[in-house]
Amino acid sequence: MTYRIISTFDGSTETCTLTELSRQLKLNSILAELGVDGTLIDCWPIVHETLVTFAVEFAEYALKNYAKKKSPEADTCIALTKQWLKNNNSVSNEELKAAADAADADAAATDAAYAAAAAADAADAAADAADAATYAAADAAYAAAAAGKSREAELIRQGQFIVEYLKAAATVSSDSVAA
C-alpha cells in the first residue's frame, strides 16, 4: 500500500509506504490511503492526541518486546502520558518533561535504552513537541534492532497499527454519528 500525507497548513504532500509511515506522520495533516492506481481509498485526520497515542503504543510495545530489563522511569513516563491522553489538563507539561528526562537518563544507563527513549519521546509528544512522536517510532525500531529483531518488521508493524487504529476510530465516529 501507498499513503499520502497532506498538510492542512500549506497543502503540501508526501508519499510513503507502510514501512515509512510511522516516521513520516505530521501534526495537523491528513493521511490518505491510495489504491494501486493512485486513487484515494480513504483518509483520516492526524491531530496531536492521535500522534501521542501512536508514540505511547510504540514505546509500550518496545518496552514489552525488546527491552532486556524493566525501566520504572519509562513505565512512569508512559503512565503519565496515558493520563494526559485521558485528560490533557490532568498532567502539566513540566511533569511530562520531567518524566521524559528521567526516562531519557534511564535510557542512557540501561539495556532498555531505545525502548526507554521511545517512552520519553511519547511524553515529549504529549508536552507539545509534535515531532517527538516520529522519534518514538524510530526509537522503537532501533530497540527492535538492538534486540536482534528486524527493524523493518517493526516499522511495518507500526504502519499497520496506525492504519488499523485510524480505520477503527473512523468506524466508531461514524457509528456514533449514525446513532
Backbone as CSV, one residue per row, in Angstrom:
resi,resn,N_x,N_y,N_z,CA_x,CA_y,CA_z,C_x,C_y,C_z
1,MET,0.822,-1.187,0.000,0.000,0.000,0.000,0.863,1.247,0.000
2,THR,0.304,2.265,-0.596,0.958,3.559,-0.621,0.055,4.555,0.103
3,TYR,0.684,5.509,0.761,-0.041,6.512,1.538,0.459,7.896,1.151
4,ARG,-0.425,8.854,1.281,-0.055,10.249,1.047,-0.397,11.031,2.301
5,ILE,0.546,11.823,2.757,0.338,12.698,3.905,0.174,14.113,3.358
6,ILE,-0.972,14.708,3.670,-1.317,16.028,3.146,-1.337,17.024,4.304
7,SER,-0.548,18.065,4.206,-0.509,19.102,5.236,-1.769,19.945,5.165
8,THR,-2.402,20.163,6.319,-3.567,21.046,6.351,-3.146,22.505,6.439
9,PHE,-1.860,22.766,6.619,-1.360,24.137,6.671,-1.123,24.705,5.283
10,ASP,-0.377,23.950,4.476,0.014,24.505,3.177,-0.358,23.618,1.990
11,GLY,-1.000,22.484,2.243,-1.421,21.599,1.163,-0.316,20.751,0.566
12,SER,0.888,20.857,1.110,1.983,20.050,0.582,1.697,18.572,0.835
13,THR,2.252,17.728,-0.020,2.020,16.295,0.114,3.334,15.539,0.147
14,GLU,3.265,14.374,0.765,4.409,13.482,0.845,3.855,12.069,0.681
15,THR,4.453,11.293,-0.178,4.013,9.926,-0.397,4.970,8.983,0.321
16,CYS,4.400,7.928,0.940,5.239,6.978,1.664,4.611,5.586,1.636
17,THR,5.409,4.612,2.013,4.950,3.233,2.108,4.600,2.938,3.568
18,LEU,4.065,1.762,3.808,3.727,1.336,5.159,4.955,1.357,6.058
19,THR,6.102,0.980,5.520,7.348,0.957,6.287,7.763,2.354,6.734
20,GLU,7.474,3.367,5.955,7.892,4.740,6.256,6.847,5.529,7.040
21,LEU,5.644,5.010,7.101,4.501,5.759,7.614,4.704,6.326,9.006
22,SER,5.138,5.516,9.964,5.246,5.975,11.351,6.261,7.093,11.528
23,ARG,7.226,7.179,10.623,8.247,8.217,10.748,7.948,9.430,9.881
24,GLN,6.840,9.388,9.123,6.509,10.490,8.219,5.297,11.303,8.674
25,LEU,4.503,10.751,9.603,3.295,11.462,10.027,3.634,12.824,10.606
26,LYS,2.788,13.764,10.313,2.974,15.131,10.797,1.702,15.598,11.497
27,LEU,1.878,16.474,12.437,0.762,17.091,13.132,-0.079,17.905,12.157
28,ASN,-1.381,17.879,12.376,-2.331,18.633,11.550,-2.170,18.307,10.069
29,SER,-2.296,17.031,9.809,-2.242,16.577,8.427,-3.362,15.575,8.206
30,ILE,-3.474,15.129,6.996,-4.444,14.105,6.632,-3.660,12.952,6.029
31,LEU,-3.950,11.752,6.514,-3.333,10.560,5.953,-4.312,9.972,4.963
32,ALA,-3.882,9.821,3.719,-4.727,9.251,2.669,-4.147,7.916,2.230
33,GLU,-5.012,6.905,2.163,-4.619,5.595,1.659,-4.906,5.581,0.166
34,LEU,-3.922,5.174,-0.614,-4.055,5.188,-2.066,-4.141,3.769,-2.616
35,GLY,-4.955,3.595,-3.638,-5.033,2.316,-4.337,-3.832,2.137,-5.239
36,VAL,-3.706,0.960,-5.839,-2.564,0.687,-6.709,-2.514,1.633,-7.899
37,ASP,-3.677,2.143,-8.301,-3.718,3.088,-9.417,-3.607,4.545,-8.979
38,GLY,-3.353,4.759,-7.662,-3.181,6.113,-7.151,-4.475,6.788,-6.730
39,THR,-5.607,6.096,-6.856,-6.876,6.702,-6.439,-7.007,6.655,-4.917
40,LEU,-7.728,7.604,-4.400,-7.953,7.711,-2.962,-8.912,6.620,-2.496
41,ILE,-8.481,5.846,-1.496,-9.332,4.805,-0.922,-10.027,5.344,0.324
42,ASP,-9.262,5.969,1.204,-9.805,6.509,2.443,-8.829,7.541,2.978
43,CYS,-9.301,8.380,3.912,-8.399,9.344,4.523,-8.849,9.642,5.951
44,TRP,-7.878,10.059,6.778,-8.129,10.309,8.191,-7.295,11.503,8.658
45,PRO,-7.852,12.320,9.545,-7.085,13.446,10.092,-6.075,12.969,11.139
46,ILE,-4.958,13.647,11.226,-3.936,13.362,12.225,-3.816,14.599,13.106
47,VAL,-4.212,14.438,14.361,-4.143,15.532,15.324,-3.178,15.161,16.441
48,HIS,-2.929,16.105,17.329,-1.952,15.937,18.399,-2.193,14.663,19.214
49,GLU,-3.410,14.473,19.699,-3.711,13.304,20.530,-3.459,11.994,19.785
50,THR,-3.726,11.983,18.498,-3.500,10.776,17.704,-2.008,10.450,17.648
51,LEU,-1.188,11.454,17.418,0.259,11.228,17.384,0.777,10.740,18.734
52,VAL,0.249,11.305,19.818,0.672,10.873,21.151,0.253,9.421,21.387
53,THR,-0.954,9.065,20.959,-1.417,7.685,21.081,-0.465,6.740,20.374
54,PHE,-0.058,7.097,19.170,0.879,6.255,18.430,2.213,6.158,19.166
55,ALA,2.719,7.275,19.658,4.007,7.278,20.356,3.962,6.380,21.589
56,VAL,2.865,6.440,22.347,2.724,5.590,23.533,2.697,4.120,23.122
57,GLU,1.961,3.813,22.077,1.879,2.419,21.621,3.253,1.908,21.218
58,PHE,4.005,2.713,20.464,5.334,2.285,20.027,6.244,2.050,21.227
59,ALA,6.191,2.963,22.202,7.034,2.847,23.397,6.652,1.621,24.221
60,GLU,5.365,1.426,24.452,4.913,0.254,25.220,5.324,-1.052,24.547
61,TYR,5.133,-1.110,23.259,5.484,-2.318,22.519,6.990,-2.588,22.617
62,ALA,7.776,-1.542,22.454,9.232,-1.698,22.525,9.664,-2.156,23.911
63,LEU,9.083,-1.561,24.950,9.448,-1.970,26.313,9.061,-3.421,26.579
64,LYS,7.883,-3.801,26.124,7.387,-5.157,26.374,8.153,-6.206,25.560
65,ASN,8.480,-5.889,24.323,9.014,-6.902,23.418,10.512,-6.833,23.139
66,TYR,11.137,-5.695,23.416,12.541,-5.566,23.031,13.493,-5.234,24.174
67,ALA,13.005,-4.642,25.257,13.899,-4.268,26.357,14.344,-5.513,27.112
68,LYS,15.601,-5.527,27.502,16.135,-6.676,28.228,15.769,-6.626,29.706
69,LYS,15.442,-5.451,30.196,15.026,-5.334,31.593,14.005,-4.219,31.729
70,LYS,13.318,-4.222,32.850,12.292,-3.212,33.127,12.924,-1.840,33.297
71,SER,12.140,-0.829,32.980,12.557,0.548,33.192,11.433,1.264,33.938
72,PRO,11.552,1.377,35.275,10.499,2.065,36.030,10.279,3.495,35.549
73,GLU,11.352,4.149,35.146,11.229,5.519,34.655,10.396,5.575,33.374
74,ALA,10.645,4.617,32.477,9.874,4.570,31.238,8.419,4.212,31.519
75,ASP,8.199,3.284,32.461,6.824,2.930,32.833,6.077,4.140,33.396
76,THR,6.749,4.906,34.244,6.146,6.118,34.810,5.838,7.122,33.711
77,CYS,6.763,7.252,32.802,6.600,8.171,31.670,5.372,7.786,30.841
78,ILE,5.223,6.516,30.557,4.076,6.044,29.776,2.783,6.241,30.556
79,ALA,2.798,5.954,31.852,1.594,6.127,32.671,1.145,7.588,32.679
80,LEU,2.090,8.503,32.834,1.738,9.934,32.815,1.195,10.347,31.453
81,THR,1.792,9.823,30.407,1.339,10.170,29.057,-0.069,9.624,28.811
82,LYS,-0.340,8.423,29.285,-1.695,7.865,29.165,-2.693,8.702,29.966
83,GLN,-2.264,9.148,31.139,-3.126,10.019,31.946,-3.429,11.297,31.169
84,TRP,-2.411,11.863,30.506,-2.594,13.055,29.691,-3.585,12.778,28.562
85,LEU,-3.506,11.593,27.955,-4.426,11.257,26.872,-5.881,11.218,27.354
86,LYS,-6.089,10.757,28.575,-7.446,10.710,29.125,-7.968,12.099,29.457
87,ASN,-7.071,12.953,29.951,-7.445,14.326,30.319,-6.183,15.173,30.251
88,ASN,-6.052,15.941,29.178,-4.792,16.667,28.980,-4.563,17.797,29.979
89,ASN,-5.546,18.061,30.839,-5.328,19.043,31.908,-4.895,18.384,33.207
90,SER,-4.844,17.050,33.233,-4.503,16.335,34.462,-3.003,16.226,34.701
91,VAL,-2.220,16.496,33.680,-0.757,16.413,33.777,-0.176,17.665,33.137
92,SER,0.724,18.297,33.839,1.333,19.515,33.297,2.462,19.178,32.329
93,ASN,2.790,20.129,31.483,3.926,19.962,30.584,5.212,19.736,31.374
94,GLU,5.320,20.396,32.527,6.511,20.237,33.360,6.625,18.805,33.869
95,GLU,5.485,18.216,34.295,5.502,16.826,34.750,5.895,15.882,33.615
96,LEU,5.334,16.133,32.437,5.660,15.298,31.285,7.132,15.413,30.918
97,LYS,7.641,16.636,30.908,9.046,16.830,30.563,9.970,16.209,31.609
98,ALA,9.605,16.304,32.900,10.418,15.689,33.953,10.427,14.162,33.792
99,ALA,9.271,13.588,33.473,9.202,12.140,33.255,10.020,11.743,32.028
100,ALA,9.939,12.559,30.977,10.719,12.289,29.766,12.212,12.364,30.056
101,ASP,12.623,13.363,30.833,14.039,13.494,31.192,14.521,12.283,31.995
102,ALA,13.684,11.822,32.928,14.056,10.653,33.741,14.162,9.408,32.861
103,ALA,13.225,9.236,31.933,13.285,8.075,31.031,14.494,8.177,30.114
104,ASP,14.802,9.388,29.651,15.996,9.580,28.824,17.264,9.228,29.595
105,ALA,17.336,9.658,30.850,18.508,9.354,31.677,18.619,7.845,31.879
106,ASP,17.476,7.192,32.111,17.471,5.740,32.262,17.906,5.058,30.966
107,ALA,17.479,5.621,29.841,17.849,5.053,28.542,19.359,5.062,28.354
108,ALA,19.995,6.116,28.826,21.445,6.226,28.671,22.188,5.245,29.575
109,ALA,21.500,4.764,30.634,22.196,3.954,31.628,21.797,2.475,31.634
110,THR,20.847,2.059,30.797,20.352,0.685,30.916,20.277,-0.032,29.579
111,ASP,19.931,-1.306,29.670,19.716,-2.125,28.490,18.382,-1.821,27.821
112,ALA,17.543,-1.035,28.470,16.248,-0.673,27.902,16.384,0.589,27.052
113,ALA,17.593,0.887,26.636,17.935,2.168,26.040,16.918,2.724,25.059
114,TYR,16.750,2.102,23.922,15.870,2.671,22.906,14.411,2.621,23.325
115,ALA,14.016,1.589,24.037,12.630,1.489,24.493,12.321,2.608,25.488
116,ALA,13.230,2.867,26.410,13.034,3.961,27.362,13.049,5.304,26.649
117,ALA,13.898,5.432,25.651,13.914,6.673,24.866,12.592,6.869,24.137
118,ALA,11.997,5.779,23.650,10.689,5.874,22.992,9.637,6.369,23.973
119,ALA,9.705,5.901,25.226,8.763,6.375,26.249,8.961,7.864,26.503
120,ALA,10.212,8.296,26.565,10.495,9.723,26.747,9.931,10.534,25.586
121,ASP,10.053,10.000,24.382,9.512,10.688,23.213,7.992,10.799,23.289
122,ALA,7.338,9.772,23.835,5.877,9.817,23.972,5.476,10.963,24.895
123,ALA,6.171,11.104,26.019,5.868,12.202,26.939,6.176,13.548,26.297
124,ASP,7.276,13.622,25.576,7.606,14.863,24.869,6.526,15.213,23.848
125,ALA,5.999,14.196,23.175,4.936,14.441,22.203,3.709,15.011,22.898
126,ALA,3.372,14.476,24.067,2.229,14.981,24.821,2.475,16.414,25.284
127,ALA,3.718,16.712,25.603,4.065,18.055,26.065,4.214,19.036,24.904
128,ASP,3.747,18.640,23.742,3.630,19.501,22.580,4.871,19.599,21.704
129,ALA,5.729,18.606,21.771,6.824,18.532,20.816,6.370,17.539,19.746
130,ALA,5.662,18.026,18.770,4.959,17.169,17.808,5.880,16.171,17.113
131,ASP,7.076,16.558,16.788,7.987,15.649,16.094,8.432,14.484,16.976
132,ALA,8.229,14.591,18.279,8.663,13.527,19.182,7.953,12.214,18.897
133,ALA,6.754,12.261,18.356,6.039,11.018,18.023,6.804,10.233,16.957
134,THR,7.376,10.919,15.992,8.155,10.212,14.975,9.453,9.682,15.565
135,TYR,10.003,10.379,16.577,11.195,9.867,17.249,10.866,8.589,18.013
136,ALA,9.668,8.524,18.617,9.260,7.310,19.331,9.223,6.128,18.375
137,ALA,8.717,6.359,17.171,8.668,5.295,16.166,10.080,4.830,15.810
138,ALA,10.961,5.779,15.585,12.337,5.432,15.231,13.033,4.709,16.379
139,ASP,12.844,5.200,17.617,13.482,4.550,18.762,12.963,3.134,18.971
140,ALA,11.661,2.921,18.752,11.113,1.569,18.874,11.727,0.647,17.822
141,ALA,11.939,1.159,16.623,12.574,0.358,15.571,14.030,0.061,15.927
142,TYR,14.726,1.033,16.508,16.104,0.790,16.949,16.133,-0.216,18.094
143,ALA,15.112,-0.168,18.972,15.021,-1.137,20.073,14.890,-2.549,19.506
144,ALA,14.103,-2.686,18.449,13.952,-3.990,17.801,15.298,-4.474,17.279
145,ALA,16.008,-3.595,16.594,17.305,-3.975,16.037,18.303,-4.329,17.139
146,ALA,18.289,-3.555,18.228,19.200,-3.832,19.345,18.881,-5.170,20.000
147,ALA,17.625,-5.585,19.922,17.220,-6.874,20.497,17.399,-8.019,19.503
148,GLY,17.996,-7.731,18.363,18.244,-8.761,17.366,17.039,-9.067,16.490
149,LYS,16.058,-8.194,16.496,14.854,-8.361,15.673,14.971,-7.477,14.439
150,SER,14.039,-7.638,13.535,14.058,-6.865,12.297,13.508,-5.459,12.515
151,ARG,14.334,-4.475,12.220,13.916,-3.077,12.293,12.788,-2.825,11.296
152,GLU,12.926,-3.380,10.103,11.903,-3.185,9.077,10.571,-3.816,9.489
153,ALA,10.620,-4.983,10.095,9.383,-5.630,10.555,8.690,-4.768,11.607
154,GLU,9.471,-4.129,12.475,8.878,-3.241,13.482,8.234,-2.023,12.816
155,LEU,8.881,-1.460,11.819,8.306,-0.302,11.122,7.019,-0.688,10.387
156,ILE,6.990,-1.863,9.805,5.769,-2.348,9.147,4.673,-2.540,10.193
157,ARG,5.021,-3.126,11.343,4.050,-3.320,12.420,3.465,-1.974,12.851
158,GLN,4.335,-0.966,12.976,3.879,0.365,13.354,2.918,0.931,12.312
159,GLY,3.280,0.811,11.056,2.418,1.310,9.986,1.064,0.628,9.988
160,GLN,1.078,-0.696,10.186,-0.187,-1.432,10.249,-1.020,-0.980,11.443
161,PHE,-0.372,-0.765,12.584,-1.090,-0.286,13.768,-1.752,1.060,13.476
162,ILE,-1.015,1.967,12.858,-1.545,3.297,12.548,-2.794,3.193,11.687
163,VAL,-2.710,2.448,10.602,-3.839,2.331,9.673,-5.027,1.656,10.352
164,GLU,-4.782,0.575,11.080,-5.874,-0.122,11.768,-6.520,0.773,12.823
165,TYR,-5.714,1.518,13.562,-6.232,2.432,14.581,-7.125,3.500,13.940
166,LEU,-6.636,4.106,12.871,-7.402,5.167,12.220,-8.702,4.629,11.617
167,LYS,-8.650,3.443,11.026,-9.866,2.842,10.468,-10.871,2.548,11.573
168,ALA,-10.400,2.006,12.692,-11.288,1.698,13.815,-11.887,2.981,14.399
169,ALA,-11.068,4.024,14.529,-11.561,5.298,15.067,-12.613,5.904,14.139
170,ALA,-12.404,5.772,12.840,-13.375,6.303,11.874,-14.685,5.524,11.952
171,THR,-14.603,4.214,12.166,-15.797,3.393,12.287,-16.587,3.775,13.532
172,VAL,-15.882,3.976,14.652,-16.549,4.380,15.898,-17.202,5.736,15.707
173,SER,-16.497,6.666,15.073,-17.055,8.006,14.837,-18.293,7.959,13.971
174,SER,-18.254,7.194,12.898,-19.411,7.133,12.007,-20.575,6.398,12.674
175,ASP,-20.290,5.417,13.528,-21.352,4.727,14.250,-22.037,5.652,15.240
176,SER,-21.261,6.497,15.923,-21.855,7.404,16.910,-22.647,8.516,16.229
177,VAL,-22.243,8.925,15.035,-22.980,9.930,14.278,-24.309,9.352,13.795
178,ALA,-24.278,8.087,13.366,-25.479,7.436,12.850,-26.501,7.202,13.952
179,ALA,-26.030,7.021,15.192,-26.963,6.748,16.309,-27.616,7.994,16.724
